[in-house]
């Protein structure tokens, strides 16, 4: 009887042991395929297990931001980055005619154009309505281009076209620079905040779109007639009352073009004149006083004063008023350079200076305000003064006349008598209007005034020398209204340090704002001239004779006007 082999038997001689098609073949193949499938499924299972343990819990803890919040965040980053870009690299320096400017685009709710003319103030134009504003800062007057206009006045005919070309070229460069600035700023800030290049590029692109949209809005709302209705601030707020309204400037441009030519010419030559003033080696035995008056808001006057203080080694600056033009609070900032002139500054109020002006100046460093006969000791001198009792900033105010001036002079005279009785006699009396100083005659050796915009020098009947200074501001902003602008005038007084009497004085004139050189003339009081004999009642000081340095400077002259007129009596010691 034959033996049947069990399944899977592989013994020799078995009939099914080597037949893959036998009954055991398909089963073994299926088992092998199932094993391979399990092996292939291991990575997928591992991945599912990893996701189940790591991805699922994380997704439950992370909150996906709302799309609107993400958009607002991107917009905030874009705006901040664009603003920082404009602030850091978004400005350009551009020449416009004879001046150098700095142009910048700034975010703004109302748009428009703002032109800053330091230190005079600003001019605002409603030129467009867009979320950007054009700021133009006038930095300085270029001396080379200004001198070219002075040397070739015919170039003023094409000045308008040149300015237009310069502005167009400057705004084109500014537009390109601003695009680079906003894109760079927004992209850099987006990369710092999100740390994803795609989001950073989105912020840069959005910044470019916003700037382009703002530029399109400005172009669509551009109003060239905005120059007819400008808004002035600072010291320029008085400009319409001085040069006329802006509508006349536009409609009568040819007239104002000629005035502009004259103004630029005069100012350029004025600066040239102050830079070529001759230096003077002062005698150490003298006190040097710089007398200025009637500046009338001319900013060039401060540069002239600084130049004189440095070159003449001035001990005291005396200003006899009308430093302002209208006495408004907007003009107060004009007085700020007083603290940096390099010498103590003594001031009395003029009829164009208000009480507001006086209060503001009293708070400035190195400034001394005198009024109501107040006396102070400054720079080795005893000085007393009274402010002008009248405030007449324009013709709408009716002047009270000489009576009020003499009344104010009476207060000054009472103070001079009081100081003398106290053993502290006054060396110099100050007032703006010369009429007030007529009351001080015989009570003080020297009196200084202004007001009339030209020099006068006389000795009053009782022996007080009255020196009236011209306009150190050349008549101020009104200087260009006349055919011949007023000269810029100032004087340097030399007083003996022991007797505190006048030894000599220099009259400095910048010839009518039109001459390129300054005229400096030396004058001596009659009793100090070589060979002079003291007049009765005058006690000469040990240094009454001028020192060798008291001769005219090389660049100056001693005109015949230095001799007192026949009506002028020689000074004598005032009687008690």
C-alpha positions as CSV (number, residue, x, y, z in Angstrom):
1,X,0.0,0.0,0.0
2,X,1.5,3.4,-1.0
3,X,2.3,6.1,1.6
4,X,0.9,9.6,1.0
5,X,3.3,12.4,1.8
6,X,2.1,15.1,4.1
7,X,1.9,18.6,2.7
8,X,5.2,20.3,2.7
9,X,7.2,17.2,2.8
10,X,10.4,17.6,1.0
11,X,11.8,14.2,1.4
12,X,13.5,12.6,-1.6
13,X,11.2,10.6,-3.8
14,X,8.2,12.7,-3.0
15,X,6.2,13.3,-6.1
16,X,5.0,16.9,-5.1
17,X,8.1,18.1,-3.5
18,X,9.5,19.9,-6.6
19,X,6.3,20.8,-8.5
20,X,5.5,24.5,-8.2
21,X,2.2,23.9,-9.9
22,X,1.2,21.5,-7.3
23,X,-1.4,22.1,-4.6
24,X,1.2,23.7,-2.3
25,X,2.6,26.2,-4.9
26,X,-0.2,28.9,-4.9
27,X,-0.4,29.0,-1.1
28,X,3.3,29.6,-0.8
29,X,3.2,32.4,-3.4
30,X,0.4,34.1,-1.6
31,X,2.2,34.0,1.7
32,X,5.3,35.6,0.1
33,X,3.2,38.3,-1.6
34,X,1.5,39.2,1.7
35,X,4.9,39.4,3.5
36,X,6.2,41.8,0.8
37,X,3.1,43.9,1.1
38,X,3.6,44.2,4.8
39,X,7.2,45.3,4.3
40,X,6.1,47.9,1.7
41,X,3.5,49.3,4.1
42,X,5.9,50.0,6.9
43,X,6.9,53.5,5.7
44,X,3.4,54.6,5.3
45,X,2.4,53.3,8.7
46,X,5.4,55.0,10.3
47,X,4.4,58.2,8.5
48,X,0.8,57.9,9.7
49,X,2.1,57.2,13.2
50,X,4.4,60.2,13.1
51,X,1.6,62.5,11.9
52,X,-0.8,61.1,14.6
53,X,1.7,61.9,17.3
54,X,3.2,65.2,16.1
55,X,1.1,67.0,13.5
56,X,-2.3,66.6,15.1
57,X,-1.5,68.1,18.5
58,X,0.4,71.0,16.9
59,X,-2.6,71.9,14.8
60,X,-4.8,72.0,17.8
61,X,-2.5,74.6,19.6
62,X,-1.9,77.0,16.6
63,X,-4.5,79.6,15.8
64,X,-4.7,80.5,12.2
65,X,-5.0,84.4,11.9
66,X,-8.1,85.9,10.3
67,X,-7.5,87.0,6.7
68,X,-8.5,90.6,7.5
69,X,-6.0,90.7,10.4
70,X,-3.2,89.4,8.2
71,X,-4.0,92.0,5.6
72,X,-4.1,94.8,8.2
73,X,-0.8,93.6,9.6
74,X,0.8,93.5,6.2
75,X,-0.5,97.0,5.5
76,X,0.9,98.4,8.8
77,X,4.3,96.8,8.1
78,X,4.2,98.3,4.6
79,X,3.3,101.8,5.7
80,X,5.9,101.8,8.5
81,X,8.6,100.5,6.3
82,X,7.8,102.9,3.5
83,X,7.9,105.8,5.9
84,X,11.2,104.7,7.3
85,X,12.6,104.4,3.8
86,X,11.5,107.9,2.9
87,X,12.9,109.2,6.1
88,X,16.4,107.6,5.7
89,X,17.1,107.7,2.0
90,X,14.1,109.4,0.4
91,X,15.4,113.0,0.1
92,X,17.6,114.6,-2.6
93,X,19.7,117.8,-2.9
94,X,18.6,119.8,-5.9
95,X,19.8,123.2,-7.2
96,X,16.9,125.5,-8.1
97,X,18.1,128.7,-9.7
98,X,20.7,130.4,-7.4
99,X,19.7,128.4,-4.3
100,X,20.3,124.9,-3.1
101,X,17.3,123.0,-1.9
102,X,16.5,119.7,-0.2
103,X,13.4,117.9,-1.5
104,X,11.5,115.2,0.4
105,X,8.2,113.4,0.1
106,X,6.4,113.0,3.4
107,X,3.2,111.2,4.4
108,X,0.3,113.6,4.9
109,X,-3.4,113.6,5.4
110,X,-4.0,116.8,3.4
111,X,-1.2,116.8,0.8
112,X,0.1,120.1,-0.6
113,X,3.6,121.6,-0.8
114,X,5.6,123.2,2.0
115,X,8.5,125.5,1.2
116,X,10.7,126.2,4.3
117,X,12.9,129.3,4.1
118,X,15.0,129.3,7.2
119,X,15.1,131.4,9.3
120,X,12.2,133.5,7.9
121,X,9.5,130.8,8.1
122,X,7.5,128.7,5.6
123,X,5.2,129.0,2.6
124,X,2.4,126.4,2.2
125,X,0.6,125.8,-1.1
126,X,-2.6,123.7,-1.6
127,X,-1.1,122.3,-4.7
128,X,-2.7,118.8,-4.6
129,X,-4.8,116.5,-2.5
130,X,-3.1,113.2,-1.9
131,X,-1.6,111.3,1.1
132,X,1.8,112.7,0.3
133,X,3.3,116.2,0.8
134,X,6.3,117.7,-0.9
135,X,8.7,119.4,1.4
136,X,11.3,121.8,0.0
137,X,13.9,123.2,2.3
138,X,15.9,126.2,1.0
139,X,19.3,125.5,2.4
140,X,21.5,128.4,1.1
141,X,22.2,130.9,-1.6
142,X,25.0,129.4,-3.8
143,X,27.6,132.2,-4.0
144,X,28.9,131.0,-7.4
145,X,25.5,131.0,-9.1
146,X,24.4,134.2,-7.4
147,X,27.6,135.9,-8.4
148,X,27.0,134.8,-12.0
149,X,23.6,136.5,-11.9
150,X,25.2,139.6,-10.5
151,X,27.8,139.7,-13.2
152,X,25.4,138.9,-16.0
153,X,22.0,140.6,-15.2
154,X,20.7,139.6,-18.6
155,X,20.4,136.1,-17.3
156,X,17.4,137.1,-15.1
157,X,15.3,137.1,-18.2
158,X,15.6,133.3,-18.4
159,X,15.5,132.8,-14.7
160,X,11.9,131.6,-14.7
161,X,12.5,129.0,-17.3
162,X,15.7,127.8,-15.5
163,X,13.8,127.5,-12.2
164,X,11.0,125.5,-14.0
165,X,13.6,123.1,-15.5
166,X,15.3,122.7,-12.2
167,X,12.1,121.9,-10.4
168,X,11.0,119.4,-13.0
169,X,14.3,117.7,-13.0
170,X,14.4,117.6,-9.2
171,X,10.9,116.2,-8.8
172,X,11.7,113.5,-11.4
173,X,14.8,112.4,-9.5
174,X,12.8,112.6,-6.2
175,X,10.1,110.4,-7.6
176,X,12.6,107.7,-8.6
177,X,14.5,108.0,-5.3
178,X,11.2,107.8,-3.4
179,X,10.2,104.6,-5.2
180,X,13.5,102.9,-4.3
181,X,13.2,104.2,-0.8
182,X,9.6,102.9,-0.1
183,X,10.2,99.5,-1.8
184,X,13.5,99.0,0.1
185,X,12.1,100.1,3.4
186,X,8.9,98.0,3.2
187,X,10.8,94.9,2.0
188,X,13.4,95.1,4.7
189,X,10.9,95.6,7.5
190,X,8.7,92.8,6.0
191,X,11.7,90.4,6.0
192,X,12.5,91.3,9.6
193,X,8.9,90.9,10.8
194,X,7.8,87.8,8.8
195,X,11.1,86.2,7.9
196,X,9.6,84.9,4.7
197,X,10.8,86.3,1.4
198,X,7.4,86.0,-0.2
199,X,5.7,88.1,2.5
200,X,8.6,90.7,2.4
201,X,8.3,91.0,-1.4
202,X,4.5,91.4,-1.0
203,X,5.2,94.3,1.4
204,X,7.6,96.0,-1.1
205,X,5.2,95.5,-3.9
206,X,2.3,97.0,-1.9
207,X,4.5,100.0,-1.0
208,X,5.2,100.7,-4.6
209,X,1.5,100.4,-5.5
210,X,0.5,102.8,-2.7
211,X,3.2,105.3,-3.8
212,X,2.1,105.1,-7.4
213,X,-1.5,105.6,-6.4
214,X,-0.6,108.6,-4.3
215,X,1.3,110.1,-7.2
216,X,-1.6,109.5,-9.6
217,X,-3.9,111.2,-7.1
218,X,-1.5,114.2,-6.8
219,X,-1.3,114.5,-10.6
220,X,-5.1,114.3,-10.9
221,X,-5.7,117.0,-8.3
222,X,-2.8,119.2,-9.2
223,X,-3.8,122.9,-8.8
224,X,-1.4,125.3,-10.5
225,X,-3.4,128.3,-9.2
226,X,-2.5,127.4,-5.6
227,X,0.2,130.0,-5.7
228,X,-2.4,132.7,-5.8
229,X,-3.5,131.8,-2.3
230,X,-0.4,130.8,-0.3
231,X,-0.3,130.5,3.5
232,X,2.6,132.2,5.2
233,X,4.0,131.3,8.6
234,X,6.8,132.6,10.8
235,X,8.4,135.9,9.8
236,X,7.0,135.4,6.2
237,X,3.6,136.1,7.6
238,X,4.3,139.8,7.1
239,X,5.3,139.3,3.5
240,X,2.0,140.2,1.9
241,X,1.9,143.6,3.6
242,X,5.5,144.3,2.4
243,X,5.6,143.1,-1.2
244,X,1.9,143.0,-2.0
245,X,-0.5,140.0,-2.3
246,X,0.5,136.9,-4.2
247,X,-2.1,137.5,-7.0
248,X,-0.3,140.7,-8.0
249,X,3.0,138.9,-8.0
250,X,1.6,136.4,-10.5
251,X,-0.3,138.8,-12.7
252,X,2.6,141.4,-12.7
253,X,5.5,138.9,-12.8
254,X,7.6,141.1,-15.0
255,X,7.6,143.9,-12.3
256,X,8.5,141.4,-9.5
257,X,11.1,139.8,-11.7
258,X,13.0,143.1,-11.9
259,X,12.6,143.5,-8.1
260,X,13.9,140.0,-7.6
261,X,16.9,140.9,-9.8
262,X,17.6,144.0,-7.7
263,X,17.1,142.1,-4.4
264,X,19.5,139.2,-5.3
265,X,22.1,141.6,-6.6
266,X,22.0,143.7,-3.5
267,X,22.0,140.8,-1.0
268,X,24.9,139.1,-2.8
269,X,27.0,142.3,-2.8
270,X,26.1,142.9,0.8
271,X,27.6,139.6,1.9
272,X,30.6,140.3,-0.3
273,X,31.0,143.7,1.4
274,X,30.8,142.3,4.9
275,X,33.5,139.7,4.1
276,X,35.9,142.3,2.9
277,X,35.7,144.7,5.9
278,X,39.2,145.8,7.0
279,X,40.4,144.4,10.3
280,X,41.3,146.7,13.1
281,X,43.8,146.3,15.9
282,X,42.0,148.1,18.8
283,X,43.9,149.9,21.5
284,X,43.7,147.9,24.8
285,X,43.1,151.2,26.7
286,X,39.7,151.7,25.0
287,X,36.3,150.3,25.5
288,X,34.8,149.4,22.0
289,X,31.1,149.9,21.5
290,X,29.2,148.9,18.4
291,X,26.1,151.1,17.8
292,X,23.4,149.6,15.5
293,X,19.8,150.7,15.0
294,X,16.7,150.2,12.9
295,X,17.5,146.6,11.7
296,X,13.8,146.1,10.6
297,X,13.8,142.3,10.3
298,X,16.8,142.2,7.9
299,X,18.4,138.8,8.7
300,X,21.7,139.9,6.9
301,X,22.2,142.4,9.7
302,X,23.1,139.7,12.2
303,X,25.8,138.5,10.0
304,X,27.1,142.1,9.7
305,X,27.0,142.5,13.5
306,X,28.9,139.2,14.0
307,X,31.5,140.3,11.5
308,X,32.1,143.6,13.2
309,X,32.2,142.1,16.7
310,X,34.9,139.7,15.6
311,X,37.0,142.1,13.6
312,X,36.8,145.1,16.0
313,X,36.8,143.0,19.2
314,X,33.7,144.8,20.4
315,X,33.0,144.9,24.2
316,X,29.3,146.0,24.1
317,X,26.6,146.1,21.4
318,X,24.1,148.9,21.7
319,X,20.9,148.7,19.6
320,X,18.6,151.8,19.7
321,X,15.5,150.0,18.5
322,X,13.2,149.2,15.6
323,X,14.7,145.8,15.4
324,X,11.3,144.5,14.3
325,X,8.9,145.7,11.6
326,X,5.4,145.0,13.0
327,X,6.2,143.9,16.6
328,X,4.1,140.7,16.2
329,X,4.7,137.5,18.1
330,X,5.5,135.7,14.8
331,X,8.6,137.9,14.5
332,X,10.1,137.0,17.9
333,X,12.2,134.2,16.6
334,X,14.2,136.8,14.6
335,X,15.8,137.9,17.9
336,X,17.3,134.5,18.7
337,X,20.7,135.2,17.2
338,X,21.2,137.9,19.8
339,X,22.6,135.3,22.2
340,X,25.3,134.3,19.7
341,X,26.7,137.7,18.6
342,X,29.8,137.4,20.7
343,X,29.3,140.4,23.0
344,X,26.7,141.7,25.5
345,X,23.7,143.2,23.8
346,X,21.9,146.3,25.2
347,X,18.6,147.3,23.6
348,X,15.9,149.9,23.9
349,X,12.4,149.7,22.3
350,X,11.6,151.5,19.1
351,X,8.3,152.5,17.7
352,X,8.1,149.3,15.6
353,X,8.9,147.1,18.6
354,X,6.0,146.0,20.8
355,X,5.8,145.1,24.5
356,X,5.6,141.5,23.3
357,X,9.0,142.1,21.5
358,X,10.5,143.6,24.7
359,X,9.3,140.7,26.9
360,X,10.7,138.1,24.5
361,X,14.1,139.8,24.2
362,X,14.4,140.1,27.9
363,X,14.5,136.3,28.1
364,X,17.4,136.0,25.6
365,X,20.8,135.2,26.9
366,X,23.4,138.0,26.9
367,X,20.6,140.6,26.2
368,X,19.8,143.6,28.5
369,X,16.6,145.5,27.9
370,X,16.5,149.1,29.2
371,X,13.3,151.1,29.8
372,X,11.9,153.8,32.1
373,X,15.4,155.2,32.7
374,X,16.8,151.9,34.1
375,X,20.6,152.0,34.4
376,X,23.0,149.1,34.3
377,X,26.7,148.4,34.2
378,X,27.8,146.5,31.1
379,X,31.3,146.1,29.6
380,X,32.8,148.7,32.0
381,X,30.2,151.3,31.1
382,X,27.2,152.8,33.0
383,X,24.2,152.8,30.5
384,X,20.6,154.0,31.0
385,X,17.8,154.1,28.5
386,X,14.1,154.5,27.9
387,X,11.9,152.7,25.4
388,X,9.8,154.6,22.8
389,X,6.4,155.4,24.3
390,X,4.7,155.1,20.9
391,X,4.0,151.9,19.0
392,X,3.3,152.6,15.4
393,X,3.9,149.4,13.3
394,X,2.0,150.8,10.3
395,X,0.2,153.9,9.1
396,X,-3.1,152.8,10.6
397,X,-1.8,154.0,14.0
398,X,-1.8,157.7,14.6
399,X,1.5,158.9,16.2
400,X,1.2,160.9,19.4
401,X,4.0,163.3,18.4
402,X,6.9,164.8,20.1
403,X,5.1,165.5,23.4
404,X,5.0,161.9,24.4
405,X,8.7,161.5,23.4
406,X,9.7,164.4,25.6
407,X,7.6,163.0,28.5
408,X,9.6,159.7,28.1
409,X,12.8,161.7,28.0
410,X,11.8,163.4,31.2
411,X,11.7,160.0,32.9
412,X,15.2,159.3,31.6
413,X,16.5,162.7,32.8
414,X,15.1,162.0,36.3
415,X,16.9,158.7,36.4
416,X,20.2,160.3,35.3
417,X,20.0,162.9,38.1
418,X,19.2,160.1,40.6
419,X,22.2,158.1,39.4
420,X,24.5,161.1,39.7
421,X,23.4,161.8,43.2
422,X,24.0,158.1,44.1
423,X,27.6,158.4,43.0
424,X,27.0,156.2,39.9
425,X,26.9,158.6,37.0
426,X,25.7,157.3,33.7
427,X,28.2,157.3,30.7
428,X,25.7,156.7,27.9
429,X,22.0,157.5,27.6
430,X,19.8,155.6,25.1
431,X,16.5,156.3,23.3
432,X,15.1,155.4,20.0
433,X,13.7,158.8,19.0
434,X,16.3,161.7,19.3
435,X,13.6,164.0,20.6
436,X,13.5,162.1,23.9
437,X,17.3,162.6,24.4
438,X,17.0,166.4,24.2
439,X,15.7,166.2,27.8
440,X,19.0,164.5,28.8
441,X,21.2,167.3,27.6
442,X,23.8,168.3,30.2
443,X,23.2,165.1,32.3
444,X,25.3,162.7,30.4
445,X,28.4,163.0,28.1
446,X,27.1,160.8,25.3
447,X,23.6,160.0,24.0
448,X,22.7,157.5,21.3
449,X,19.6,157.2,19.1
450,X,18.2,156.0,15.8
451,X,14.8,156.3,14.1
452,X,15.5,158.7,11.2
453,X,17.5,156.1,9.1
454,X,20.5,158.3,8.5
455,X,23.4,159.5,10.5
456,X,23.6,162.7,12.4
457,X,26.2,163.8,14.9
458,X,25.9,167.0,17.0
459,X,26.7,168.4,20.4
460,X,23.6,169.7,22.2
461,X,23.6,173.2,23.8
462,X,24.5,171.9,27.3
463,X,27.4,169.7,26.1
464,X,25.9,166.3,25.5
465,X,27.1,164.7,22.3
466,X,24.1,163.2,20.4
467,X,25.0,160.4,17.9
468,X,22.1,159.2,15.7
469,X,22.8,156.0,13.8
470,X,21.4,155.1,10.3
471,X,19.7,151.8,9.5
472,X,21.8,148.7,10.1
473,X,19.2,146.7,8.2
474,X,19.3,149.0,5.2
475,X,15.7,149.9,5.8
476,X,14.7,146.3,6.3
477,X,12.3,144.5,3.9
478,X,11.2,147.8,2.5
479,X,14.7,148.5,1.2
480,X,13.9,147.2,-2.3
481,X,10.7,149.3,-2.8
482,X,12.6,152.5,-3.6
483,X,14.8,153.0,-6.6
484,X,17.8,153.4,-4.4
485,X,17.9,151.2,-1.3
486,X,19.1,152.8,1.9
487,X,22.7,152.1,3.0
488,X,23.6,149.7,5.8
489,X,25.2,151.7,8.5
490,X,26.8,151.0,11.9
491,X,29.4,152.8,14.1
492,X,32.2,151.6,16.3
493,X,32.8,154.0,19.3
494,X,36.1,154.1,21.2
495,X,35.8,155.3,24.8
496,X,38.6,155.8,27.3
497,X,38.5,153.0,29.8
498,X,39.3,155.3,32.8
499,X,37.3,158.4,32.0
500,X,34.8,156.6,29.8
501,X,34.8,159.6,27.4
502,X,34.5,159.3,23.6
503,X,38.0,159.3,22.0
504,X,37.2,158.4,18.4
505,X,34.6,156.6,16.3
506,X,34.5,154.7,13.0
507,X,31.5,155.1,10.7
508,X,31.0,151.9,8.6
509,X,28.8,152.1,5.5
510,X,27.9,149.4,3.1
511,X,27.3,151.7,0.2
512,X,23.6,151.6,-0.6
513,X,23.6,147.7,-0.7
514,X,25.0,148.0,-4.2
515,X,28.7,148.6,-3.7
516,X,31.1,145.6,-3.4
517,X,33.4,147.3,-0.8
518,X,32.7,148.8,2.6
519,X,33.6,152.4,3.4
520,X,35.1,152.9,6.9
521,X,35.8,156.5,8.0
522,X,37.6,157.5,11.2
523,X,36.4,160.6,13.2
524,X,37.8,162.4,16.2
525,X,36.1,164.7,18.6
526,X,37.3,168.3,18.2
527,X,39.1,168.3,21.6
528,X,41.0,165.1,20.7
529,X,42.6,166.3,17.4
530,X,46.3,167.0,17.3
531,X,47.1,170.5,18.5
532,X,43.5,171.1,19.9
533,X,43.2,173.1,23.0
534,X,40.7,172.1,25.6
535,X,37.6,174.2,25.7
536,X,36.6,176.1,28.9
537,X,35.2,173.8,31.5
538,X,36.6,170.6,30.0
539,X,39.1,168.7,32.0
540,X,41.2,166.6,29.7
541,X,41.9,163.0,30.7
542,X,45.5,161.7,30.7
543,X,44.7,159.9,27.5
544,X,42.6,162.6,25.9
545,X,45.1,162.7,23.0
546,X,44.4,159.8,20.7
547,X,46.9,157.0,20.6
548,X,48.8,156.3,17.4
549,X,46.3,153.5,16.6
550,X,43.4,156.0,16.5
551,X,44.4,157.1,13.0
552,X,42.2,156.2,10.1
553,X,42.4,152.6,9.0
554,X,44.0,151.9,5.7
555,X,40.7,151.3,4.0
556,X,39.0,154.3,5.5
557,X,38.9,158.0,5.0
558,X,38.4,161.0,7.2
559,X,35.9,163.1,5.3
560,X,35.4,166.7,5.9
561,X,32.1,165.9,7.5
562,X,34.1,164.9,10.6
563,X,34.5,168.5,11.5
564,X,31.6,169.8,13.6
565,X,29.4,172.4,12.0
566,X,29.6,176.0,13.1
567,X,26.5,175.5,15.2
568,X,28.1,172.7,17.1
569,X,29.7,173.7,20.4
570,X,32.6,171.8,21.9
571,X,31.7,169.4,24.7
572,X,32.1,170.4,28.3
573,X,31.6,168.7,31.5
574,X,27.9,168.8,32.4
575,X,27.1,170.9,35.4
576,X,25.6,169.2,38.4
